[in-house]
Amino acid sequence: MSDHPLTLTTIDDARSWRAAAHSRGETVVLVPTMGALHDGHLELVRRAREEGDQVIVSIFVNPTQFGPNEDFEAYPRTLELDVAKLKSNGCCDAVFAPDPIEMYPFGSNKTWVTVDRLGDHLCGATRPGHFKGVTTVVARFFTILTPDVAVFGLKDAQQFFILKRMAHEMGFPTRLAGIPTVREADGLAMSSRNRYLNASERAAAPIVNRSLQTAHHSISKGGMRDVDKIILDIEAQLLAEPTCRPDYVSVVDTEELQPLESLESGSQVLIAVAAYFGTARLIDNTIVDVP
Ligand code: AMP
C-alpha cells in the first residue's frame, strides 16, 4: 500500500486511471479540493468512500476563481502534507494534482461554463467572476474523470447549488452529494483560511455560526418570519465583535438563490454570512426548512 494514494499529475494519467476503474466495473467518486487539507476535507473523503468504489481527490488551486485582489498567490500549497494526510486517512485511492498548464493549456482561458442568476448574490456579488471560475474548472474535472459521484461541502452552499444546476443542465452523468459543514468544537466552520486568524480573531470567529444558529432557532422555533429583522439581528451580533467586519448577511431561496422579503411556510431558505476577521474572509451558512 506504499503507493497509496497514487498521485496523478497529467490529464492522460487521470483518464487512464478512470478507464481502468471503469474496465473493472468500479464506480468513481471525485472530491474536488484546493488542498491545504483540514479535518473537514478528510471527513468529505470519508463520506466519499461510502458513495462508491474508487475515491479520487483533486488538489488544484484554481487561478480562475480568484479575483485580482484575492489571496491566490498566498493561498497555502501543501501537497506533500496533504498526500500524507490522505494516506493516513486511508479512504482515498488516487490524488489528481495537475499542473496549471494541464488545466489551462493556453494560460488564459477562452472557454467558460457559467450559470446565470444563481451567482448574482451572496459570494457572487462580492467576488465577481468567482463562480465562473469554479463551474469552469469543475466542468473540466467532470469531463476528464466522468465521476459517478462528486462530493462537496455544504459550507460552500452557494457553490454546491450552482454546481448542481450546472451538472444537471449540462447533462453530466455525475450525482452531486452535499456534506454538512464540519466544525471545530466551538462551532467555527473548518476552513483553510482559519490559519490566517490571530488569537483574538480566532476567539471571535465562532460568532458567525452562533449568530446563524440564533437565526435558525428564531425561525424554526420562534415563528420569526421578518427577513429584515433576521439580517439586522445577525449583523448586530457580528458587529459586537470588534475584530469582525461583515461582508454580507443574506437570506435567499435554495432554488434560484434570490434574496427573500419574507419567509413562506413550507419553503427552504439559505441564510448565509461572509465576514472578515483581519485579512481572513470566512463564510458560513445554515439551511432552514420554514415550518
Ligand atoms: P476548498 O479546498 O476550500 O475549495 O474545499 C474543497 C471542498 O471541501 C469543498 O466542497 C468545500 O465545500 C469542502 N469543505 C471545506 N471546508 C469544509 C468544512 N468545514 N466542512 C465540510 N466541507 C468543507
py3Dmol code that shows the C-alpha trace and the ligand (Angstrom):
import py3Dmol

protein = """\
ATOM      1  CA  MET A   1       0.000   0.000   0.000  1.00  0.00           C
ATOM      2  CA  SER A   2       3.064   2.297  -0.023  1.00  0.00           C
ATOM      3  CA  ASP A   3       1.976   3.835  -3.354  1.00  0.00           C
ATOM      4  CA  HIS A   4      -1.433   4.731  -1.883  1.00  0.00           C
ATOM      5  CA  PRO A   5      -2.860   7.133  -2.699  1.00  0.00           C
ATOM      6  CA  LEU A   6      -1.495   7.117  -6.248  1.00  0.00           C
ATOM      7  CA  THR A   7      -0.566  10.675  -7.273  1.00  0.00           C
ATOM      8  CA  LEU A   8      -1.521  11.627 -10.837  1.00  0.00           C
ATOM      9  CA  THR A   9      -0.358  14.901 -12.377  1.00  0.00           C
ATOM     10  CA  THR A  10      -1.378  14.684 -16.031  1.00  0.00           C
ATOM     11  CA  ILE A  11      -4.789  14.529 -17.667  1.00  0.00           C
ATOM     12  CA  ASP A  12      -3.693  11.477 -19.679  1.00  0.00           C
ATOM     13  CA  ASP A  13      -2.791   9.579 -16.488  1.00  0.00           C
ATOM     14  CA  ALA A  14      -6.063  10.639 -14.832  1.00  0.00           C
ATOM     15  CA  ARG A  15      -8.051   9.422 -17.826  1.00  0.00           C
ATOM     16  CA  SER A  16      -6.169   6.088 -17.838  1.00  0.00           C
ATOM     17  CA  TRP A  17      -6.827   5.649 -14.111  1.00  0.00           C
ATOM     18  CA  ARG A  18     -10.519   6.340 -14.685  1.00  0.00           C
ATOM     19  CA  ALA A  19     -10.666   3.955 -17.669  1.00  0.00           C
ATOM     20  CA  ALA A  20      -9.031   1.195 -15.601  1.00  0.00           C
ATOM     21  CA  ALA A  21     -11.626   1.637 -12.851  1.00  0.00           C
ATOM     22  CA  HIS A  22     -14.365   1.510 -15.483  1.00  0.00           C
ATOM     23  CA  SER A  23     -13.000  -1.645 -17.048  1.00  0.00           C
ATOM     24  CA  ARG A  24     -13.100  -3.317 -13.609  1.00  0.00           C
ATOM     25  CA  GLY A  25     -16.748  -2.247 -13.329  1.00  0.00           C
ATOM     26  CA  GLU A  26     -15.946   0.089 -10.408  1.00  0.00           C
ATOM     27  CA  THR A  27     -17.628   3.416  -9.716  1.00  0.00           C
ATOM     28  CA  VAL A  28     -15.546   6.561  -9.220  1.00  0.00           C
ATOM     29  CA  VAL A  29     -16.147   9.267  -6.622  1.00  0.00           C
ATOM     30  CA  LEU A  30     -14.443  12.644  -7.002  1.00  0.00           C
ATOM     31  CA  VAL A  31     -13.696  15.062  -4.150  1.00  0.00           C
ATOM     32  CA  PRO A  32     -12.526  18.374  -5.639  1.00  0.00           C
ATOM     33  CA  THR A  33     -10.346  20.497  -3.322  1.00  0.00           C
ATOM     34  CA  MET A  34      -7.749  23.233  -3.399  1.00  0.00           C
ATOM     35  CA  GLY A  35      -5.559  21.364  -0.913  1.00  0.00           C
ATOM     36  CA  ALA A  36      -4.350  22.705   2.466  1.00  0.00           C
ATOM     37  CA  LEU A  37      -6.451  19.850   3.748  1.00  0.00           C
ATOM     38  CA  HIS A  38      -8.063  20.024   7.188  1.00  0.00           C
ATOM     39  CA  ASP A  39     -10.362  17.649   9.063  1.00  0.00           C
ATOM     40  CA  GLY A  40     -13.387  18.987   7.158  1.00  0.00           C
ATOM     41  CA  HIS A  41     -11.859  17.853   3.883  1.00  0.00           C
ATOM     42  CA  LEU A  42     -10.882  14.489   5.421  1.00  0.00           C
ATOM     43  CA  GLU A  43     -14.471  13.946   6.553  1.00  0.00           C
ATOM     44  CA  LEU A  44     -15.584  14.684   2.982  1.00  0.00           C
ATOM     45  CA  VAL A  45     -13.173  11.984   1.778  1.00  0.00           C
ATOM     46  CA  ARG A  46     -14.513   9.509   4.369  1.00  0.00           C
ATOM     47  CA  ARG A  47     -18.047  10.207   3.163  1.00  0.00           C
ATOM     48  CA  ALA A  48     -16.882   9.793  -0.437  1.00  0.00           C
ATOM     49  CA  ARG A  49     -15.732   6.268   0.395  1.00  0.00           C
ATOM     50  CA  GLU A  50     -19.370   5.408   1.239  1.00  0.00           C
ATOM     51  CA  GLU A  51     -20.527   6.678  -2.168  1.00  0.00           C
ATOM     52  CA  GLY A  52     -18.599   4.342  -4.484  1.00  0.00           C
ATOM     53  CA  ASP A  53     -15.669   2.024  -5.157  1.00  0.00           C
ATOM     54  CA  GLN A  54     -12.751   4.299  -6.062  1.00  0.00           C
ATOM     55  CA  VAL A  55     -12.164   7.711  -4.479  1.00  0.00           C
ATOM     56  CA  ILE A  56     -10.073  10.347  -6.211  1.00  0.00           C
ATOM     57  CA  VAL A  57      -9.252  13.673  -4.546  1.00  0.00           C
ATOM     58  CA  SER A  58      -8.290  16.536  -6.827  1.00  0.00           C
ATOM     59  CA  ILE A  59      -5.922  19.137  -5.416  1.00  0.00           C
ATOM     60  CA  PHE A  60      -5.712  22.249  -7.548  1.00  0.00           C
ATOM     61  CA  VAL A  61      -5.530  25.891  -6.529  1.00  0.00           C
ATOM     62  CA  ASN A  62      -7.668  27.176  -9.379  1.00  0.00           C
ATOM     63  CA  PRO A  63      -6.455  30.591 -10.547  1.00  0.00           C
ATOM     64  CA  THR A  64      -9.665  31.479 -12.399  1.00  0.00           C
ATOM     65  CA  GLN A  65     -11.790  31.520  -9.256  1.00  0.00           C
ATOM     66  CA  PHE A  66      -9.650  34.160  -7.523  1.00  0.00           C
ATOM     67  CA  GLY A  67     -10.192  37.879  -8.118  1.00  0.00           C
ATOM     68  CA  PRO A  68      -7.243  40.202  -8.835  1.00  0.00           C
ATOM     69  CA  ASN A  69      -7.055  41.386  -5.204  1.00  0.00           C
ATOM     70  CA  GLU A  70      -7.661  37.983  -3.595  1.00  0.00           C
ATOM     71  CA  ASP A  71      -5.259  35.532  -1.980  1.00  0.00           C
ATOM     72  CA  PHE A  72      -4.323  33.343  -4.981  1.00  0.00           C
ATOM     73  CA  GLU A  73      -0.559  33.793  -4.560  1.00  0.00           C
ATOM     74  CA  ALA A  74      -0.744  33.477  -0.763  1.00  0.00           C
ATOM     75  CA  TYR A  75      -3.149  30.514  -0.774  1.00  0.00           C
ATOM     76  CA  PRO A  76      -1.422  27.681   1.152  1.00  0.00           C
ATOM     77  CA  ARG A  77       0.072  24.972  -1.076  1.00  0.00           C
ATOM     78  CA  THR A  78       0.989  21.912   0.980  1.00  0.00           C
ATOM     79  CA  LEU A  79       0.798  18.989  -1.464  1.00  0.00           C
ATOM     80  CA  GLU A  80       3.197  16.632   0.352  1.00  0.00           C
ATOM     81  CA  LEU A  81       1.470  17.137   3.681  1.00  0.00           C
ATOM     82  CA  ASP A  82      -1.951  16.773   2.006  1.00  0.00           C
ATOM     83  CA  VAL A  83      -0.975  13.436   0.438  1.00  0.00           C
ATOM     84  CA  ALA A  84       0.381  12.239   3.814  1.00  0.00           C
ATOM     85  CA  LYS A  85      -2.938  13.167   5.483  1.00  0.00           C
ATOM     86  CA  LEU A  86      -4.889  11.329   2.791  1.00  0.00           C
ATOM     87  CA  LYS A  87      -2.638   8.334   3.239  1.00  0.00           C
ATOM     88  CA  SER A  88      -3.276   8.134   6.988  1.00  0.00           C
ATOM     89  CA  ASN A  89      -6.983   8.833   6.425  1.00  0.00           C
ATOM     90  CA  GLY A  90      -6.969   5.677   4.293  1.00  0.00           C
ATOM     91  CA  CYS A  91     -10.108   6.492   2.283  1.00  0.00           C
ATOM     92  CA  CYS A  92      -8.559   7.792  -0.905  1.00  0.00           C
ATOM     93  CA  ASP A  93      -7.250   5.738  -3.829  1.00  0.00           C
ATOM     94  CA  ALA A  94      -5.792   8.472  -6.015  1.00  0.00           C
ATOM     95  CA  VAL A  95      -4.851  12.139  -5.929  1.00  0.00           C
ATOM     96  CA  PHE A  96      -5.112  14.235  -9.067  1.00  0.00           C
ATOM     97  CA  ALA A  97      -2.837  17.240  -8.664  1.00  0.00           C
ATOM     98  CA  PRO A  98      -2.482  18.713 -12.151  1.00  0.00           C
ATOM     99  CA  ASP A  99      -0.099  21.447 -13.147  1.00  0.00           C
ATOM    100  CA  PRO A 100      -1.937  24.695 -14.079  1.00  0.00           C
ATOM    101  CA  ILE A 101      -0.715  24.190 -17.664  1.00  0.00           C
ATOM    102  CA  GLU A 102      -2.650  20.896 -17.826  1.00  0.00           C
ATOM    103  CA  MET A 103      -5.881  22.582 -16.750  1.00  0.00           C
ATOM    104  CA  TYR A 104      -5.314  25.807 -18.701  1.00  0.00           C
ATOM    105  CA  PRO A 105      -3.149  24.814 -21.690  1.00  0.00           C
ATOM    106  CA  PHE A 106      -3.276  28.277 -23.256  1.00  0.00           C
ATOM    107  CA  GLY A 107      -2.617  30.127 -20.000  1.00  0.00           C
ATOM    108  CA  SER A 108      -5.562  32.483 -20.191  1.00  0.00           C
ATOM    109  CA  ASN A 109      -8.873  30.744 -20.749  1.00  0.00           C
ATOM    110  CA  LYS A 110     -11.257  31.396 -23.628  1.00  0.00           C
ATOM    111  CA  THR A 111     -13.858  28.722 -22.829  1.00  0.00           C
ATOM    112  CA  TRP A 112     -16.121  29.187 -19.830  1.00  0.00           C
ATOM    113  CA  VAL A 113     -19.031  27.403 -18.231  1.00  0.00           C
ATOM    114  CA  THR A 114     -21.315  29.837 -16.426  1.00  0.00           C
ATOM    115  CA  VAL A 115     -24.600  29.520 -14.594  1.00  0.00           C
ATOM    116  CA  ASP A 116     -26.785  32.636 -14.853  1.00  0.00           C
ATOM    117  CA  ARG A 117     -28.580  34.243 -11.928  1.00  0.00           C
ATOM    118  CA  LEU A 118     -27.618  31.829  -9.110  1.00  0.00           C
ATOM    119  CA  GLY A 119     -24.319  33.661  -8.699  1.00  0.00           C
ATOM    120  CA  ASP A 120     -25.779  37.180  -8.611  1.00  0.00           C
ATOM    121  CA  HIS A 121     -25.913  37.453  -4.814  1.00  0.00           C
ATOM    122  CA  LEU A 122     -24.017  36.263  -1.712  1.00  0.00           C
ATOM    123  CA  CYS A 123     -20.381  35.488  -2.627  1.00  0.00           C
ATOM    124  CA  GLY A 124     -21.102  36.115  -6.313  1.00  0.00           C
ATOM    125  CA  ALA A 125     -21.835  39.782  -5.582  1.00  0.00           C
ATOM    126  CA  THR A 126     -18.601  40.418  -3.682  1.00  0.00           C
ATOM    127  CA  ARG A 127     -16.390  38.056  -5.704  1.00  0.00           C
ATOM    128  CA  PRO A 128     -17.197  38.852  -9.367  1.00  0.00           C
ATOM    129  CA  GLY A 129     -16.136  36.012 -11.686  1.00  0.00           C
ATOM    130  CA  HIS A 130     -15.559  33.591  -8.797  1.00  0.00           C
ATOM    131  CA  PHE A 131     -18.312  31.099  -9.674  1.00  0.00           C
ATOM    132  CA  LYS A 132     -17.489  31.266 -13.383  1.00  0.00           C
ATOM    133  CA  GLY A 133     -14.014  30.008 -12.416  1.00  0.00           C
ATOM    134  CA  VAL A 134     -15.475  27.306 -10.153  1.00  0.00           C
ATOM    135  CA  THR A 135     -18.014  25.989 -12.679  1.00  0.00           C
ATOM    136  CA  THR A 136     -15.434  26.014 -15.463  1.00  0.00           C
ATOM    137  CA  VAL A 137     -12.808  24.065 -13.531  1.00  0.00           C
ATOM    138  CA  VAL A 138     -15.318  21.579 -12.096  1.00  0.00           C
ATOM    139  CA  ALA A 139     -16.807  21.015 -15.568  1.00  0.00           C
ATOM    140  CA  ARG A 140     -13.261  20.295 -16.760  1.00  0.00           C
ATOM    141  CA  PHE A 141     -12.689  17.800 -13.912  1.00  0.00           C
ATOM    142  CA  PHE A 142     -16.030  16.152 -14.728  1.00  0.00           C
ATOM    143  CA  THR A 143     -15.063  15.885 -18.407  1.00  0.00           C
ATOM    144  CA  ILE A 144     -11.646  14.386 -17.604  1.00  0.00           C
ATOM    145  CA  LEU A 145     -12.790  11.948 -14.911  1.00  0.00           C
ATOM    146  CA  THR A 146     -16.527  11.388 -15.613  1.00  0.00           C
ATOM    147  CA  PRO A 147     -17.099  10.580 -11.924  1.00  0.00           C
ATOM    148  CA  ASP A 148     -20.241   8.722 -10.931  1.00  0.00           C
ATOM    149  CA  VAL A 149     -20.485  10.874  -7.818  1.00  0.00           C
ATOM    150  CA  ALA A 150     -18.835  14.155  -6.787  1.00  0.00           C
ATOM    151  CA  VAL A 151     -18.780  15.168  -3.140  1.00  0.00           C
ATOM    152  CA  PHE A 152     -18.907  18.809  -1.994  1.00  0.00           C
ATOM    153  CA  GLY A 153     -19.229  20.545   1.367  1.00  0.00           C
ATOM    154  CA  LEU A 154     -22.351  22.500   2.247  1.00  0.00           C
ATOM    155  CA  LYS A 155     -20.106  25.084   3.912  1.00  0.00           C
ATOM    156  CA  ASP A 156     -19.909  26.454   0.377  1.00  0.00           C
ATOM    157  CA  ALA A 157     -23.672  26.155  -0.104  1.00  0.00           C
ATOM    158  CA  GLN A 158     -23.951  28.635  -2.969  1.00  0.00           C
ATOM    159  CA  GLN A 159     -21.168  26.767  -4.793  1.00  0.00           C
ATOM    160  CA  PHE A 160     -22.995  23.464  -4.236  1.00  0.00           C
ATOM    161  CA  PHE A 161     -26.338  24.748  -5.562  1.00  0.00           C
ATOM    162  CA  ILE A 162     -24.653  26.340  -8.589  1.00  0.00           C
ATOM    163  CA  LEU A 163     -22.662  23.182  -9.411  1.00  0.00           C
ATOM    164  CA  LYS A 164     -25.767  21.029  -9.036  1.00  0.00           C
ATOM    165  CA  ARG A 165     -27.595  23.206 -11.546  1.00  0.00           C
ATOM    166  CA  MET A 166     -24.568  23.189 -13.874  1.00  0.00           C
ATOM    167  CA  ALA A 167     -24.247  19.383 -13.775  1.00  0.00           C
ATOM    168  CA  HIS A 168     -27.978  18.919 -14.365  1.00  0.00           C
ATOM    169  CA  GLU A 169     -28.258  21.384 -17.247  1.00  0.00           C
ATOM    170  CA  MET A 170     -25.019  20.192 -18.921  1.00  0.00           C
ATOM    171  CA  GLY A 171     -26.154  16.566 -18.657  1.00  0.00           C
ATOM    172  CA  PHE A 172     -23.097  15.323 -16.761  1.00  0.00           C
ATOM    173  CA  PRO A 173     -23.675  11.721 -15.637  1.00  0.00           C
ATOM    174  CA  THR A 174     -22.473  12.697 -12.159  1.00  0.00           C
ATOM    175  CA  ARG A 175     -24.550  12.816  -8.982  1.00  0.00           C
ATOM    176  CA  LEU A 176     -23.572  15.578  -6.570  1.00  0.00           C
ATOM    177  CA  ALA A 177     -23.584  14.805  -2.844  1.00  0.00           C
ATOM    178  CA  GLY A 178     -23.569  17.664  -0.300  1.00  0.00           C
ATOM    179  CA  ILE A 179     -21.947  17.008   3.092  1.00  0.00           C
ATOM    180  CA  PRO A 180     -22.847  19.034   6.230  1.00  0.00           C
ATOM    181  CA  THR A 181     -20.261  21.533   7.436  1.00  0.00           C
ATOM    182  CA  VAL A 182     -17.571  20.091   9.699  1.00  0.00           C
ATOM    183  CA  ARG A 183     -16.875  22.368  12.676  1.00  0.00           C
ATOM    184  CA  GLU A 184     -14.343  22.989  15.418  1.00  0.00           C
ATOM    185  CA  ALA A 185     -15.511  22.239  18.970  1.00  0.00           C
ATOM    186  CA  ASP A 186     -16.639  25.882  19.399  1.00  0.00           C
ATOM    187  CA  GLY A 187     -18.704  25.784  16.203  1.00  0.00           C
ATOM    188  CA  LEU A 188     -16.314  27.605  13.864  1.00  0.00           C
ATOM    189  CA  ALA A 189     -16.567  26.072  10.383  1.00  0.00           C
ATOM    190  CA  MET A 190     -13.269  24.432   9.461  1.00  0.00           C
ATOM    191  CA  SER A 191     -11.563  26.310   6.638  1.00  0.00           C
ATOM    192  CA  SER A 192      -8.138  26.502   5.041  1.00  0.00           C
ATOM    193  CA  ARG A 193      -8.350  30.253   5.731  1.00  0.00           C
ATOM    194  CA  ASN A 194      -8.688  29.821   9.527  1.00  0.00           C
ATOM    195  CA  ARG A 195      -4.889  29.627   9.620  1.00  0.00           C
ATOM    196  CA  TYR A 196      -4.786  33.367   8.796  1.00  0.00           C
ATOM    197  CA  LEU A 197      -6.537  34.227  12.113  1.00  0.00           C
ATOM    198  CA  ASN A 198      -4.542  35.638  15.033  1.00  0.00           C
ATOM    199  CA  ALA A 199      -5.514  34.638  18.589  1.00  0.00           C
ATOM    200  CA  SER A 200      -8.130  37.349  19.163  1.00  0.00           C
ATOM    201  CA  GLU A 201      -9.667  36.875  15.714  1.00  0.00           C
ATOM    202  CA  ARG A 202      -9.808  33.117  16.276  1.00  0.00           C
ATOM    203  CA  ALA A 203     -11.551  33.690  19.619  1.00  0.00           C
ATOM    204  CA  ALA A 204     -14.126  35.992  17.991  1.00  0.00           C
ATOM    205  CA  ALA A 205     -14.800  33.956  14.807  1.00  0.00           C
ATOM    206  CA  PRO A 206     -17.351  31.455  16.279  1.00  0.00           C
ATOM    207  CA  ILE A 207     -19.825  34.375  16.441  1.00  0.00           C
ATOM    208  CA  VAL A 208     -20.548  33.692  12.757  1.00  0.00           C
ATOM    209  CA  ASN A 209     -22.001  30.261  13.480  1.00  0.00           C
ATOM    210  CA  ARG A 210     -23.622  31.377  16.752  1.00  0.00           C
ATOM    211  CA  SER A 211     -25.479  34.232  15.040  1.00  0.00           C
ATOM    212  CA  LEU A 212     -26.658  31.845  12.299  1.00  0.00           C
ATOM    213  CA  GLN A 213     -27.850  29.295  14.847  1.00  0.00           C
ATOM    214  CA  THR A 214     -29.771  32.012  16.737  1.00  0.00           C
ATOM    215  CA  ALA A 215     -31.492  32.980  13.478  1.00  0.00           C
ATOM    216  CA  HIS A 216     -32.195  29.329  12.640  1.00  0.00           C
ATOM    217  CA  HIS A 217     -33.779  28.811  16.056  1.00  0.00           C
ATOM    218  CA  SER A 218     -35.872  32.001  15.865  1.00  0.00           C
ATOM    219  CA  ILE A 219     -37.372  30.834  12.547  1.00  0.00           C
ATOM    220  CA  SER A 220     -37.867  27.152  13.309  1.00  0.00           C
ATOM    221  CA  LYS A 221     -38.967  27.512  16.938  1.00  0.00           C
ATOM    222  CA  GLY A 222     -39.847  31.181  17.499  1.00  0.00           C
ATOM    223  CA  GLY A 223     -42.074  31.809  14.480  1.00  0.00           C
ATOM    224  CA  MET A 224     -39.811  34.590  13.146  1.00  0.00           C
ATOM    225  CA  ARG A 225     -40.704  35.495   9.522  1.00  0.00           C
ATOM    226  CA  ASP A 226     -39.296  39.039   9.195  1.00  0.00           C
ATOM    227  CA  VAL A 227     -36.247  38.825   6.910  1.00  0.00           C
ATOM    228  CA  ASP A 228     -35.024  42.392   7.614  1.00  0.00           C
ATOM    229  CA  LYS A 229     -35.077  41.688  11.341  1.00  0.00           C
ATOM    230  CA  ILE A 230     -33.252  38.373  10.897  1.00  0.00           C
ATOM    231  CA  ILE A 231     -30.488  40.132   8.935  1.00  0.00           C
ATOM    232  CA  LEU A 232     -30.246  43.060  11.379  1.00  0.00           C
ATOM    233  CA  ASP A 233     -30.010  40.683  14.348  1.00  0.00           C
ATOM    234  CA  ILE A 234     -27.153  38.735  12.743  1.00  0.00           C
ATOM    235  CA  GLU A 235     -25.332  41.936  11.760  1.00  0.00           C
ATOM    236  CA  ALA A 236     -25.683  43.314  15.305  1.00  0.00           C
ATOM    237  CA  GLN A 237     -24.121  40.163  16.759  1.00  0.00           C
ATOM    238  CA  LEU A 238     -21.242  40.277  14.262  1.00  0.00           C
ATOM    239  CA  LEU A 239     -20.594  43.993  14.819  1.00  0.00           C
ATOM    240  CA  ALA A 240     -20.467  43.453  18.580  1.00  0.00           C
ATOM    241  CA  GLU A 241     -17.127  41.721  17.935  1.00  0.00           C
ATOM    242  CA  PRO A 242     -14.523  44.465  17.385  1.00  0.00           C
ATOM    243  CA  THR A 243     -12.379  42.260  15.074  1.00  0.00           C
ATOM    244  CA  CYS A 244     -15.311  41.379  12.788  1.00  0.00           C
ATOM    245  CA  ARG A 245     -16.145  43.244   9.577  1.00  0.00           C
ATOM    246  CA  PRO A 246     -19.251  41.735   7.946  1.00  0.00           C
ATOM    247  CA  ASP A 247     -19.142  41.408   4.161  1.00  0.00           C
ATOM    248  CA  TYR A 248     -22.738  40.288   3.651  1.00  0.00           C
ATOM    249  CA  VAL A 249     -25.657  38.729   5.510  1.00  0.00           C
ATOM    250  CA  SER A 250     -28.316  37.320   3.155  1.00  0.00           C
ATOM    251  CA  VAL A 251     -31.468  35.247   3.235  1.00  0.00           C
ATOM    252  CA  VAL A 252     -32.232  33.557  -0.116  1.00  0.00           C
ATOM    253  CA  ASP A 253     -34.320  30.690  -1.502  1.00  0.00           C
ATOM    254  CA  THR A 254     -32.436  27.448  -2.187  1.00  0.00           C
ATOM    255  CA  GLU A 255     -33.557  27.121  -5.833  1.00  0.00           C
ATOM    256  CA  GLU A 256     -32.547  30.364  -7.518  1.00  0.00           C
ATOM    257  CA  LEU A 257     -30.588  31.891  -4.612  1.00  0.00           C
ATOM    258  CA  GLN A 258     -32.554  35.146  -4.778  1.00  0.00           C
ATOM    259  CA  PRO A 259     -32.992  37.461  -1.764  1.00  0.00           C
ATOM    260  CA  LEU A 260     -36.295  36.988   0.033  1.00  0.00           C
ATOM    261  CA  GLU A 261     -38.507  39.684   1.515  1.00  0.00           C
ATOM    262  CA  SER A 262     -40.493  37.339   3.715  1.00  0.00           C
ATOM    263  CA  LEU A 263     -40.469  33.677   4.678  1.00  0.00           C
ATOM    264  CA  GLU A 264     -43.203  31.336   3.498  1.00  0.00           C
ATOM    265  CA  SER A 265     -44.233  28.260   5.450  1.00  0.00           C
ATOM    266  CA  GLY A 266     -43.036  25.081   3.772  1.00  0.00           C
ATOM    267  CA  SER A 267     -40.199  26.803   1.912  1.00  0.00           C
ATOM    268  CA  GLN A 268     -36.498  26.131   2.353  1.00  0.00           C
ATOM    269  CA  VAL A 269     -34.184  29.101   2.844  1.00  0.00           C
ATOM    270  CA  LEU A 270     -30.438  29.623   2.990  1.00  0.00           C
ATOM    271  CA  ILE A 271     -29.075  32.144   5.471  1.00  0.00           C
ATOM    272  CA  ALA A 272     -25.509  32.962   4.529  1.00  0.00           C
ATOM    273  CA  VAL A 273     -22.799  35.136   6.050  1.00  0.00           C
ATOM    274  CA  ALA A 274     -19.378  36.272   4.904  1.00  0.00           C
ATOM    275  CA  ALA A 275     -17.258  38.266   7.329  1.00  0.00           C
ATOM    276  CA  TYR A 276     -13.674  39.427   7.607  1.00  0.00           C
ATOM    277  CA  PHE A 277     -11.630  38.780  10.724  1.00  0.00           C
ATOM    278  CA  GLY A 278      -8.411  40.630   9.992  1.00  0.00           C
ATOM    279  CA  THR A 279      -7.460  39.627   6.441  1.00  0.00           C
ATOM    280  CA  ALA A 280      -9.327  36.303   6.578  1.00  0.00           C
ATOM    281  CA  ARG A 281     -12.688  36.253   4.849  1.00  0.00           C
ATOM    282  CA  LEU A 282     -14.770  33.488   6.423  1.00  0.00           C
ATOM    283  CA  ILE A 283     -18.107  32.149   5.197  1.00  0.00           C
ATOM    284  CA  ASP A 284     -20.769  30.071   6.856  1.00  0.00           C
ATOM    285  CA  ASN A 285     -24.473  29.374   6.445  1.00  0.00           C
ATOM    286  CA  THR A 286     -27.476  27.482   7.671  1.00  0.00           C
ATOM    287  CA  ILE A 287     -30.325  25.939   5.690  1.00  0.00           C
ATOM    288  CA  VAL A 288     -33.740  26.267   7.301  1.00  0.00           C
ATOM    289  CA  ASP A 289     -36.971  24.451   6.457  1.00  0.00           C
ATOM    290  CA  VAL A 290     -39.539  27.074   7.404  1.00  0.00           C
ATOM    291  CA  PRO A 291     -42.247  25.374   9.496  1.00  0.00           C
TER     292      PRO A 291
END
"""
ligand_1 = """\
23
AMP
P -11.738 24.011 -0.756
O -10.457 23.273 -0.760
O -11.830 25.037 0.318
O -12.113 24.518 -2.117
O -12.842 22.954 -0.367
C -12.954 21.726 -1.037
C -14.236 21.083 -0.647
O -14.250 20.897 0.763
C -15.483 21.944 -0.977
O -16.526 21.096 -1.423
C -15.809 22.563 0.351
O -17.178 22.891 0.480
C -15.433 21.431 1.303
N -15.196 21.931 2.652
C -14.307 22.872 3.032
N -14.412 23.099 4.356
C -15.392 22.276 4.810
C -15.990 22.036 6.092
N -15.605 22.693 7.174
N -16.981 21.122 6.166
C -17.407 20.436 5.065
N -16.886 20.617 3.850
C -15.891 21.521 3.713
"""
view = py3Dmol.view(width=600, height=400)
view.addModel(protein, "pdb")
view.setStyle({"model": 0}, {"cartoon": {"style": "trace"}})
view.addModel(ligand_1, "xyz")
view.setStyle({"model": 1}, {"stick": {}})
view.zoomTo()
view.show()
